[in-house]
């Protein structure tokens, strides 16, 4: 598994999707030590087009898993995820050698369920890793 985090330091907004993000950042080195490759992309240093492409890549698991990303990363009216990787950090989860991500965080659970944050996902990974040792 490999993770790719898009975020712009200092530009996060007070939004439920960002809950616990700072704690998740603190846990990333521990994941790397457990053999999960973590790449952090500074969204301030990539083009808007590259961010849009990453957002569209994130839409692949959203479609297949019926999870919501449009409202998390923008709105229904403003397509292309205007908050993706900027105001709302985005974590893409890839399986070994996969071209497209298998999951994206934060996202809204199917049927308008709760938002699953990056911190929720990272914390779960840490607990699962502890259970294996």
Secondary structure, 3 states (H helix, E strand, C coil): CEEEEEECCCCCCCCHHHCCHHHHHHHHHHHHHCCCEEEEEEHHHCCHHHHHHHHHHHHHHHHHHCCECCCCCCCCCCCCCCCECCCECEEEEECCCCCCCCEEECEECHHHCCEECHHHHHHHHHHHHHHHC
